[in-house]
Amino acid sequence: MLPLFLTLQSFLTATKRRLNREESGATAVEYGLLVGLIAVAIVAALVLLGPKLATLFTNVTAAIPAG
C-alpha cells in the first residue's frame, strides 16, 4: 500500500509543479493582452477627446487674466 501512496503523491506533486509553471506563462500572456487593450483604449480616448480638450485648455488660458 505504501508504494501506491508514494507513487500517487509523486504524481500529484509533479502535476502541481507543471500546472504552476504553465499558469505563470499564461498569466504573462494575459497581462500582455491587458496592457495592449489599455493602450488601445487610451489612444482611442485621446483621438476622440483630443480636439475637445485642446479647445477647453485654449478657452481656460484665454480666460485667465495676465498678471
mmCIF file of the N, C-alpha and C atoms, coordinates in Angstrom:
data_MODEL
# 
_entry.id   MODEL 
# 
loop_
_atom_site.group_PDB 
_atom_site.id 
_atom_site.type_symbol 
_atom_site.label_atom_id 
_atom_site.label_alt_id 
_atom_site.label_comp_id 
_atom_site.label_asym_id 
_atom_site.label_entity_id 
_atom_site.label_seq_id 
_atom_site.pdbx_PDB_ins_code 
_atom_site.Cartn_x 
_atom_site.Cartn_y 
_atom_site.Cartn_z 
_atom_site.occupancy 
_atom_site.B_iso_or_equiv 
_atom_site.pdbx_formal_charge 
_atom_site.auth_seq_id 
_atom_site.auth_comp_id 
_atom_site.auth_asym_id 
_atom_site.auth_atom_id 
_atom_site.pdbx_PDB_model_num 
ATOM 1   N N  . MET A 1 1  ? 0.819   -1.197 0.000   1.00 0.00 ? 1  MET A N  1 
ATOM 2   C CA . MET A 1 1  ? 0.000   0.000  0.000   1.00 0.00 ? 1  MET A CA 1 
ATOM 3   C C  . MET A 1 1  ? 0.863   1.262  0.000   1.00 0.00 ? 1  MET A C  1 
ATOM 4   N N  . LEU A 1 2  ? 1.992   1.205  0.689   1.00 0.00 ? 2  LEU A N  1 
ATOM 5   C CA . LEU A 1 2  ? 2.880   2.353  0.769   1.00 0.00 ? 2  LEU A CA 1 
ATOM 6   C C  . LEU A 1 2  ? 3.457   2.746  -0.595  1.00 0.00 ? 2  LEU A C  1 
ATOM 7   N N  . PRO A 1 3  ? 3.892   1.795  -1.430  1.00 0.00 ? 3  PRO A N  1 
ATOM 8   C CA . PRO A 1 3  ? 4.383   2.191  -2.756  1.00 0.00 ? 3  PRO A CA 1 
ATOM 9   C C  . PRO A 1 3  ? 3.311   2.882  -3.597  1.00 0.00 ? 3  PRO A C  1 
ATOM 10  N N  . LEU A 1 4  ? 2.057   2.445  -3.476  1.00 0.00 ? 4  LEU A N  1 
ATOM 11  C CA . LEU A 1 4  ? 0.968   3.086  -4.212  1.00 0.00 ? 4  LEU A CA 1 
ATOM 12  C C  . LEU A 1 4  ? 0.785   4.526  -3.745  1.00 0.00 ? 4  LEU A C  1 
ATOM 13  N N  . PHE A 1 5  ? 0.835   4.730  -2.433  1.00 0.00 ? 5  PHE A N  1 
ATOM 14  C CA . PHE A 1 5  ? 0.702   6.077  -1.881  1.00 0.00 ? 5  PHE A CA 1 
ATOM 15  C C  . PHE A 1 5  ? 1.845   6.975  -2.341  1.00 0.00 ? 5  PHE A C  1 
ATOM 16  N N  . LEU A 1 6  ? 3.068   6.464  -2.324  1.00 0.00 ? 6  LEU A N  1 
ATOM 17  C CA . LEU A 1 6  ? 4.220   7.260  -2.753  1.00 0.00 ? 6  LEU A CA 1 
ATOM 18  C C  . LEU A 1 6  ? 4.143   7.597  -4.239  1.00 0.00 ? 6  LEU A C  1 
ATOM 19  N N  . THR A 1 7  ? 3.680   6.664  -5.047  1.00 0.00 ? 7  THR A N  1 
ATOM 20  C CA . THR A 1 7  ? 3.522   6.918  -6.478  1.00 0.00 ? 7  THR A CA 1 
ATOM 21  C C  . THR A 1 7  ? 2.468   7.988  -6.715  1.00 0.00 ? 7  THR A C  1 
ATOM 22  N N  . LEU A 1 8  ? 1.357   7.878  -6.007  1.00 0.00 ? 8  LEU A N  1 
ATOM 23  C CA . LEU A 1 8  ? 0.290   8.861  -6.144  1.00 0.00 ? 8  LEU A CA 1 
ATOM 24  C C  . LEU A 1 8  ? 0.757   10.240 -5.679  1.00 0.00 ? 8  LEU A C  1 
ATOM 25  N N  . GLN A 1 9  ? 1.497   10.264 -4.578  1.00 0.00 ? 9  GLN A N  1 
ATOM 26  C CA . GLN A 1 9  ? 1.994   11.543 -4.063  1.00 0.00 ? 9  GLN A CA 1 
ATOM 27  C C  . GLN A 1 9  ? 2.977   12.180 -5.036  1.00 0.00 ? 9  GLN A C  1 
ATOM 28  N N  . SER A 1 10 ? 3.878   11.420 -5.600  1.00 0.00 ? 10 SER A N  1 
ATOM 29  C CA . SER A 1 10 ? 4.836   11.988 -6.549  1.00 0.00 ? 10 SER A CA 1 
ATOM 30  C C  . SER A 1 10 ? 4.131   12.449 -7.826  1.00 0.00 ? 10 SER A C  1 
ATOM 31  N N  . PHE A 1 11 ? 3.108   11.722 -8.258  1.00 0.00 ? 11 PHE A N  1 
ATOM 32  C CA . PHE A 1 11 ? 2.343   12.134 -9.430  1.00 0.00 ? 11 PHE A CA 1 
ATOM 33  C C  . PHE A 1 11 ? 1.636   13.468 -9.183  1.00 0.00 ? 11 PHE A C  1 
ATOM 34  N N  . LEU A 1 12 ? 1.004   13.594 -8.018  1.00 0.00 ? 12 LEU A N  1 
ATOM 35  C CA . LEU A 1 12 ? 0.304   14.839 -7.697  1.00 0.00 ? 12 LEU A CA 1 
ATOM 36  C C  . LEU A 1 12 ? 1.273   16.011 -7.552  1.00 0.00 ? 12 LEU A C  1 
ATOM 37  N N  . THR A 1 13 ? 2.422   15.771 -6.970  1.00 0.00 ? 13 THR A N  1 
ATOM 38  C CA . THR A 1 13 ? 3.422   16.830 -6.825  1.00 0.00 ? 13 THR A CA 1 
ATOM 39  C C  . THR A 1 13 ? 3.925   17.291 -8.188  1.00 0.00 ? 13 THR A C  1 
ATOM 40  N N  . ALA A 1 14 ? 4.207   16.345 -9.069  1.00 0.00 ? 14 ALA A N  1 
ATOM 41  C CA . ALA A 1 14 ? 4.674   16.703 -10.410 1.00 0.00 ? 14 ALA A CA 1 
ATOM 42  C C  . ALA A 1 14 ? 3.591   17.443 -11.188 1.00 0.00 ? 14 ALA A C  1 
ATOM 43  N N  . THR A 1 15 ? 2.352   17.023 -11.047 1.00 0.00 ? 15 THR A N  1 
ATOM 44  C CA . THR A 1 15 ? 1.245   17.695 -11.735 1.00 0.00 ? 15 THR A CA 1 
ATOM 45  C C  . THR A 1 15 ? 1.075   19.118 -11.217 1.00 0.00 ? 15 THR A C  1 
ATOM 46  N N  . LYS A 1 16 ? 1.187   19.275 -9.916  1.00 0.00 ? 16 LYS A N  1 
ATOM 47  C CA . LYS A 1 16 ? 1.062   20.610 -9.324  1.00 0.00 ? 16 LYS A CA 1 
ATOM 48  C C  . LYS A 1 16 ? 2.163   21.540 -9.824  1.00 0.00 ? 16 LYS A C  1 
ATOM 49  N N  . ARG A 1 17 ? 3.393   21.044 -9.883  1.00 0.00 ? 17 ARG A N  1 
ATOM 50  C CA . ARG A 1 17 ? 4.506   21.859 -10.400 1.00 0.00 ? 17 ARG A CA 1 
ATOM 51  C C  . ARG A 1 17 ? 4.275   22.257 -11.849 1.00 0.00 ? 17 ARG A C  1 
ATOM 52  N N  . ARG A 1 18 ? 3.809   21.301 -12.659 1.00 0.00 ? 18 ARG A N  1 
ATOM 53  C CA . ARG A 1 18 ? 3.582   21.584 -14.072 1.00 0.00 ? 18 ARG A CA 1 
ATOM 54  C C  . ARG A 1 18 ? 2.473   22.613 -14.257 1.00 0.00 ? 18 ARG A C  1 
ATOM 55  N N  . LEU A 1 19 ? 1.400   22.503 -13.484 1.00 0.00 ? 19 LEU A N  1 
ATOM 56  C CA . LEU A 1 19 ? 0.310   23.465 -13.591 1.00 0.00 ? 19 LEU A CA 1 
ATOM 57  C C  . LEU A 1 19 ? 0.754   24.854 -13.142 1.00 0.00 ? 19 LEU A C  1 
ATOM 58  N N  . ASN A 1 20 ? 1.532   24.925 -12.099 1.00 0.00 ? 20 ASN A N  1 
ATOM 59  C CA . ASN A 1 20 ? 2.026   26.229 -11.643 1.00 0.00 ? 20 ASN A CA 1 
ATOM 60  C C  . ASN A 1 20 ? 2.927   26.871 -12.685 1.00 0.00 ? 20 ASN A C  1 
ATOM 61  N N  . ARG A 1 21 ? 3.768   26.079 -13.307 1.00 0.00 ? 21 ARG A N  1 
ATOM 62  C CA . ARG A 1 21 ? 4.675   26.599 -14.333 1.00 0.00 ? 21 ARG A CA 1 
ATOM 63  C C  . ARG A 1 21 ? 3.887   27.091 -15.540 1.00 0.00 ? 21 ARG A C  1 
ATOM 64  N N  . GLU A 1 22 ? 2.908   26.332 -15.989 1.00 0.00 ? 22 GLU A N  1 
ATOM 65  C CA . GLU A 1 22 ? 2.099   26.737 -17.140 1.00 0.00 ? 22 GLU A CA 1 
ATOM 66  C C  . GLU A 1 22 ? 1.234   27.944 -16.807 1.00 0.00 ? 22 GLU A C  1 
ATOM 67  N N  . GLU A 1 23 ? 0.778   28.039 -15.583 1.00 0.00 ? 23 GLU A N  1 
ATOM 68  C CA . GLU A 1 23 ? -0.075  29.151 -15.186 1.00 0.00 ? 23 GLU A CA 1 
ATOM 69  C C  . GLU A 1 23 ? 0.703   30.458 -15.193 1.00 0.00 ? 23 GLU A C  1 
ATOM 70  N N  . SER A 1 24 ? 1.965   30.422 -14.816 1.00 0.00 ? 24 SER A N  1 
ATOM 71  C CA . SER A 1 24 ? 2.752   31.657 -14.820 1.00 0.00 ? 24 SER A CA 1 
ATOM 72  C C  . SER A 1 24 ? 2.958   32.160 -16.245 1.00 0.00 ? 24 SER A C  1 
ATOM 73  N N  . GLY A 1 25 ? 3.115   31.263 -17.197 1.00 0.00 ? 25 GLY A N  1 
ATOM 74  C CA . GLY A 1 25 ? 3.225   31.680 -18.592 1.00 0.00 ? 25 GLY A CA 1 
ATOM 75  C C  . GLY A 1 25 ? 1.923   32.260 -19.115 1.00 0.00 ? 25 GLY A C  1 
ATOM 76  N N  . ALA A 1 26 ? 0.829   31.630 -18.736 1.00 0.00 ? 26 ALA A N  1 
ATOM 77  C CA . ALA A 1 26 ? -0.481  32.138 -19.154 1.00 0.00 ? 26 ALA A CA 1 
ATOM 78  C C  . ALA A 1 26 ? -0.740  33.496 -18.521 1.00 0.00 ? 26 ALA A C  1 
ATOM 79  N N  . THR A 1 27 ? -0.307  33.687 -17.299 1.00 0.00 ? 27 THR A N  1 
ATOM 80  C CA . THR A 1 27 ? -0.505  34.966 -16.625 1.00 0.00 ? 27 THR A CA 1 
ATOM 81  C C  . THR A 1 27 ? 0.256   36.070 -17.348 1.00 0.00 ? 27 THR A C  1 
ATOM 82  N N  . ALA A 1 28 ? 1.468   35.785 -17.787 1.00 0.00 ? 28 ALA A N  1 
ATOM 83  C CA . ALA A 1 28 ? 2.249   36.787 -18.515 1.00 0.00 ? 28 ALA A CA 1 
ATOM 84  C C  . ALA A 1 28 ? 1.550   37.175 -19.817 1.00 0.00 ? 28 ALA A C  1 
ATOM 85  N N  . VAL A 1 29 ? 0.984   36.210 -20.495 1.00 0.00 ? 29 VAL A N  1 
ATOM 86  C CA . VAL A 1 29 ? 0.259   36.490 -21.732 1.00 0.00 ? 29 VAL A CA 1 
ATOM 87  C C  . VAL A 1 29 ? -0.979  37.328 -21.437 1.00 0.00 ? 29 VAL A C  1 
ATOM 88  N N  . GLU A 1 30 ? -1.675  36.998 -20.368 1.00 0.00 ? 30 GLU A N  1 
ATOM 89  C CA . GLU A 1 30 ? -2.870  37.764 -20.012 1.00 0.00 ? 30 GLU A CA 1 
ATOM 90  C C  . GLU A 1 30 ? -2.515  39.205 -19.665 1.00 0.00 ? 30 GLU A C  1 
ATOM 91  N N  . TYR A 1 31 ? -1.430  39.397 -18.917 1.00 0.00 ? 31 TYR A N  1 
ATOM 92  C CA . TYR A 1 31 ? -1.002  40.761 -18.605 1.00 0.00 ? 31 TYR A CA 1 
ATOM 93  C C  . TYR A 1 31 ? -0.620  41.521 -19.867 1.00 0.00 ? 31 TYR A C  1 
ATOM 94  N N  . GLY A 1 32 ? 0.028   40.851 -20.793 1.00 0.00 ? 32 GLY A N  1 
ATOM 95  C CA . GLY A 1 32 ? 0.380   41.490 -22.059 1.00 0.00 ? 32 GLY A CA 1 
ATOM 96  C C  . GLY A 1 32 ? -0.856  41.924 -22.833 1.00 0.00 ? 32 GLY A C  1 
ATOM 97  N N  . LEU A 1 33 ? -1.862  41.060 -22.859 1.00 0.00 ? 33 LEU A N  1 
ATOM 98  C CA . LEU A 1 33 ? -3.108  41.419 -23.546 1.00 0.00 ? 33 LEU A CA 1 
ATOM 99  C C  . LEU A 1 33 ? -3.805  42.591 -22.861 1.00 0.00 ? 33 LEU A C  1 
ATOM 100 N N  . LEU A 1 34 ? -3.808  42.597 -21.530 1.00 0.00 ? 34 LEU A N  1 
ATOM 101 C CA . LEU A 1 34 ? -4.429  43.707 -20.811 1.00 0.00 ? 34 LEU A CA 1 
ATOM 102 C C  . LEU A 1 34 ? -3.711  45.019 -21.087 1.00 0.00 ? 34 LEU A C  1 
ATOM 103 N N  . VAL A 1 35 ? -2.394  44.998 -21.086 1.00 0.00 ? 35 VAL A N  1 
ATOM 104 C CA . VAL A 1 35 ? -1.634  46.213 -21.375 1.00 0.00 ? 35 VAL A CA 1 
ATOM 105 C C  . VAL A 1 35 ? -1.934  46.701 -22.786 1.00 0.00 ? 35 VAL A C  1 
ATOM 106 N N  . GLY A 1 36 ? -2.017  45.783 -23.734 1.00 0.00 ? 36 GLY A N  1 
ATOM 107 C CA . GLY A 1 36 ? -2.345  46.157 -25.108 1.00 0.00 ? 36 GLY A CA 1 
ATOM 108 C C  . GLY A 1 36 ? -3.731  46.767 -25.225 1.00 0.00 ? 36 GLY A C  1 
ATOM 109 N N  . LEU A 1 37 ? -4.703  46.177 -24.552 1.00 0.00 ? 37 LEU A N  1 
ATOM 110 C CA . LEU A 1 37 ? -6.069  46.719 -24.602 1.00 0.00 ? 37 LEU A CA 1 
ATOM 111 C C  . LEU A 1 37 ? -6.157  48.081 -23.922 1.00 0.00 ? 37 LEU A C  1 
ATOM 112 N N  . ILE A 1 38 ? -5.447  48.263 -22.831 1.00 0.00 ? 38 ILE A N  1 
ATOM 113 C CA . ILE A 1 38 ? -5.442  49.565 -22.158 1.00 0.00 ? 38 ILE A CA 1 
ATOM 114 C C  . ILE A 1 38 ? -4.801  50.617 -23.055 1.00 0.00 ? 38 ILE A C  1 
ATOM 115 N N  . ALA A 1 39 ? -3.729  50.256 -23.743 1.00 0.00 ? 39 ALA A N  1 
ATOM 116 C CA . ALA A 1 39 ? -3.084  51.201 -24.659 1.00 0.00 ? 39 ALA A CA 1 
ATOM 117 C C  . ALA A 1 39 ? -4.032  51.595 -25.787 1.00 0.00 ? 39 ALA A C  1 
ATOM 118 N N  . VAL A 1 40 ? -4.753  50.638 -26.334 1.00 0.00 ? 40 VAL A N  1 
ATOM 119 C CA . VAL A 1 40 ? -5.722  50.936 -27.398 1.00 0.00 ? 40 VAL A CA 1 
ATOM 120 C C  . VAL A 1 40 ? -6.819  51.857 -26.873 1.00 0.00 ? 40 VAL A C  1 
ATOM 121 N N  . ALA A 1 41 ? -7.286  51.618 -25.650 1.00 0.00 ? 41 ALA A N  1 
ATOM 122 C CA . ALA A 1 41 ? -8.328  52.463 -25.067 1.00 0.00 ? 41 ALA A CA 1 
ATOM 123 C C  . ALA A 1 41 ? -7.820  53.893 -24.851 1.00 0.00 ? 41 ALA A C  1 
ATOM 124 N N  . ILE A 1 42 ? -6.581  54.036 -24.409 1.00 0.00 ? 42 ILE A N  1 
ATOM 125 C CA . ILE A 1 42 ? -6.013  55.372 -24.197 1.00 0.00 ? 42 ILE A CA 1 
ATOM 126 C C  . ILE A 1 42 ? -5.877  56.120 -25.514 1.00 0.00 ? 42 ILE A C  1 
ATOM 127 N N  . VAL A 1 43 ? -5.382  55.440 -26.540 1.00 0.00 ? 43 VAL A N  1 
ATOM 128 C CA . VAL A 1 43 ? -5.229  56.079 -27.855 1.00 0.00 ? 43 VAL A CA 1 
ATOM 129 C C  . VAL A 1 43 ? -6.593  56.479 -28.406 1.00 0.00 ? 43 VAL A C  1 
ATOM 130 N N  . ALA A 1 44 ? -7.579  55.608 -28.267 1.00 0.00 ? 44 ALA A N  1 
ATOM 131 C CA . ALA A 1 44 ? -8.922  55.932 -28.764 1.00 0.00 ? 44 ALA A CA 1 
ATOM 132 C C  . ALA A 1 44 ? -9.510  57.127 -28.015 1.00 0.00 ? 44 ALA A C  1 
ATOM 133 N N  . ALA A 1 45 ? -9.310  57.173 -26.706 1.00 0.00 ? 45 ALA A N  1 
ATOM 134 C CA . ALA A 1 45 ? -9.818  58.300 -25.928 1.00 0.00 ? 45 ALA A CA 1 
ATOM 135 C C  . ALA A 1 45 ? -9.132  59.602 -26.334 1.00 0.00 ? 45 ALA A C  1 
ATOM 136 N N  . LEU A 1 46 ? -7.830  59.547 -26.571 1.00 0.00 ? 46 LEU A N  1 
ATOM 137 C CA . LEU A 1 46 ? -7.120  60.762 -26.984 1.00 0.00 ? 46 LEU A CA 1 
ATOM 138 C C  . LEU A 1 46 ? -7.554  61.226 -28.371 1.00 0.00 ? 46 LEU A C  1 
ATOM 139 N N  . VAL A 1 47 ? -7.789  60.297 -29.253 1.00 0.00 ? 47 VAL A N  1 
ATOM 140 C CA . VAL A 1 47 ? -8.224  60.670 -30.598 1.00 0.00 ? 47 VAL A CA 1 
ATOM 141 C C  . VAL A 1 47 ? -9.616  61.292 -30.553 1.00 0.00 ? 47 VAL A C  1 
ATOM 142 N N  . LEU A 1 48 ? -10.501 60.706 -29.743 1.00 0.00 ? 48 LEU A N  1 
ATOM 143 C CA . LEU A 1 48 ? -11.868 61.213 -29.679 1.00 0.00 ? 48 LEU A CA 1 
ATOM 144 C C  . LEU A 1 48 ? -11.980 62.502 -28.868 1.00 0.00 ? 48 LEU A C  1 
ATOM 145 N N  . LEU A 1 49 ? -11.241 62.591 -27.777 1.00 0.00 ? 49 LEU A N  1 
ATOM 146 C CA . LEU A 1 49 ? -11.375 63.745 -26.890 1.00 0.00 ? 49 LEU A CA 1 
ATOM 147 C C  . LEU A 1 49 ? -10.294 64.807 -27.090 1.00 0.00 ? 49 LEU A C  1 
ATOM 148 N N  . GLY A 1 50 ? -9.295  64.519 -27.880 1.00 0.00 ? 50 GLY A N  1 
ATOM 149 C CA . GLY A 1 50 ? -8.182  65.446 -28.071 1.00 0.00 ? 50 GLY A CA 1 
ATOM 150 C C  . GLY A 1 50 ? -8.594  66.835 -28.518 1.00 0.00 ? 50 GLY A C  1 
ATOM 151 N N  . PRO A 1 51 ? -9.350  66.960 -29.596 1.00 0.00 ? 51 PRO A N  1 
ATOM 152 C CA . PRO A 1 51 ? -9.756  68.300 -30.041 1.00 0.00 ? 51 PRO A CA 1 
ATOM 153 C C  . PRO A 1 51 ? -10.589 69.055 -29.004 1.00 0.00 ? 51 PRO A C  1 
ATOM 154 N N  . LYS A 1 52 ? -11.462 68.346 -28.301 1.00 0.00 ? 52 LYS A N  1 
ATOM 155 C CA . LYS A 1 52 ? -12.284 68.994 -27.277 1.00 0.00 ? 52 LYS A CA 1 
ATOM 156 C C  . LYS A 1 52 ? -11.424 69.480 -26.117 1.00 0.00 ? 52 LYS A C  1 
ATOM 157 N N  . LEU A 1 53 ? -10.446 68.678 -25.729 1.00 0.00 ? 53 LEU A N  1 
ATOM 158 C CA . LEU A 1 53 ? -9.551  69.090 -24.647 1.00 0.00 ? 53 LEU A CA 1 
ATOM 159 C C  . LEU A 1 53 ? -8.690  70.277 -25.063 1.00 0.00 ? 53 LEU A C  1 
ATOM 160 N N  . ALA A 1 54 ? -8.225  70.290 -26.293 1.00 0.00 ? 54 ALA A N  1 
ATOM 161 C CA . ALA A 1 54 ? -7.427  71.417 -26.772 1.00 0.00 ? 54 ALA A CA 1 
ATOM 162 C C  . ALA A 1 54 ? -8.240  72.703 -26.741 1.00 0.00 ? 54 ALA A C  1 
ATOM 163 N N  . THR A 1 55 ? -9.486  72.631 -27.174 1.00 0.00 ? 55 THR A N  1 
ATOM 164 C CA . THR A 1 55 ? -10.369 73.798 -27.135 1.00 0.00 ? 55 THR A CA 1 
ATOM 165 C C  . THR A 1 55 ? -10.612 74.248 -25.700 1.00 0.00 ? 55 THR A C  1 
ATOM 166 N N  . LEU A 1 56 ? -10.841 73.309 -24.802 1.00 0.00 ? 56 LEU A N  1 
ATOM 167 C CA . LEU A 1 56 ? -11.066 73.630 -23.401 1.00 0.00 ? 56 LEU A CA 1 
ATOM 168 C C  . LEU A 1 56 ? -9.863  74.347 -22.803 1.00 0.00 ? 56 LEU A C  1 
ATOM 169 N N  . PHE A 1 57 ? -8.669  73.830 -23.038 1.00 0.00 ? 57 PHE A N  1 
ATOM 170 C CA . PHE A 1 57 ? -7.466  74.460 -22.477 1.00 0.00 ? 57 PHE A CA 1 
ATOM 171 C C  . PHE A 1 57 ? -7.214  75.834 -23.098 1.00 0.00 ? 57 PHE A C  1 
ATOM 172 N N  . THR A 1 58 ? -7.522  75.977 -24.367 1.00 0.00 ? 58 THR A N  1 
ATOM 173 C CA . THR A 1 58 ? -7.383  77.289 -25.026 1.00 0.00 ? 58 THR A CA 1 
ATOM 174 C C  . THR A 1 58 ? -8.323  78.297 -24.391 1.00 0.00 ? 58 THR A C  1 
ATOM 175 N N  . ASN A 1 59 ? -9.575  77.900 -24.152 1.00 0.00 ? 59 ASN A N  1 
ATOM 176 C CA . ASN A 1 59 ? -10.551 78.807 -23.526 1.00 0.00 ? 59 ASN A CA 1 
ATOM 177 C C  . ASN A 1 59 ? -10.157 79.166 -22.093 1.00 0.00 ? 59 ASN A C  1 
ATOM 178 N N  . VAL A 1 60 ? -9.667  78.181 -21.353 1.00 0.00 ? 60 VAL A N  1 
ATOM 179 C CA . VAL A 1 60 ? -9.244  78.446 -19.963 1.00 0.00 ? 60 VAL A CA 1 
ATOM 180 C C  . VAL A 1 60 ? -8.051  79.386 -19.959 1.00 0.00 ? 60 VAL A C  1 
ATOM 181 N N  . THR A 1 61 ? -7.106  79.151 -20.852 1.00 0.00 ? 61 THR A N  1 
ATOM 182 C CA . THR A 1 61 ? -5.921  80.015 -20.919 1.00 0.00 ? 61 THR A CA 1 
ATOM 183 C C  . THR A 1 61 ? -6.307  81.448 -21.296 1.00 0.00 ? 61 THR A C  1 
ATOM 184 N N  . ALA A 1 62 ? -7.248  81.591 -22.201 1.00 0.00 ? 62 ALA A N  1 
ATOM 185 C CA . ALA A 1 62 ? -7.687  82.927 -22.622 1.00 0.00 ? 62 ALA A CA 1 
ATOM 186 C C  . ALA A 1 62 ? -8.458  83.620 -21.505 1.00 0.00 ? 62 ALA A C  1 
ATOM 187 N N  . ALA A 1 63 ? -9.134  82.872 -20.640 1.00 0.00 ? 63 ALA A N  1 
ATOM 188 C CA . ALA A 1 63 ? -9.934  83.478 -19.577 1.00 0.00 ? 63 ALA A CA 1 
ATOM 189 C C  . ALA A 1 63 ? -9.095  83.915 -18.374 1.00 0.00 ? 63 ALA A C  1 
ATOM 190 N N  . ILE A 1 64 ? -7.883  83.377 -18.249 1.00 0.00 ? 64 ILE A N  1 
ATOM 191 C CA . ILE A 1 64 ? -7.032  83.765 -17.120 1.00 0.00 ? 64 ILE A CA 1 
ATOM 192 C C  . ILE A 1 64 ? -6.413  85.126 -17.421 1.00 0.00 ? 64 ILE A C  1 
ATOM 193 N N  . PRO A 1 65 ? -6.592  86.073 -16.494 1.00 0.00 ? 65 PRO A N  1 
ATOM 194 C CA . PRO A 1 65 ? -6.024  87.405 -16.742 1.00 0.00 ? 65 PRO A CA 1 
ATOM 195 C C  . PRO A 1 65 ? -4.497  87.368 -16.652 1.00 0.00 ? 65 PRO A C  1 
ATOM 196 N N  . ALA A 1 66 ? -3.860  88.130 -17.512 1.00 0.00 ? 66 ALA A N  1 
ATOM 197 C CA . ALA A 1 66 ? -2.397  88.217 -17.496 1.00 0.00 ? 66 ALA A CA 1 
ATOM 198 C C  . ALA A 1 66 ? -1.989  89.003 -16.259 1.00 0.00 ? 66 ALA A C  1 
ATOM 199 N N  . GLY A 1 67 ? -1.044  88.469 -15.555 1.00 0.00 ? 67 GLY A N  1 
ATOM 200 C CA . GLY A 1 67 ? -0.744  89.095 -14.291 1.00 0.00 ? 67 GLY A CA 1 
ATOM 201 C C  . GLY A 1 67 ? 0.582   89.658 -14.185 1.00 0.00 ? 67 GLY A C  1 
# 
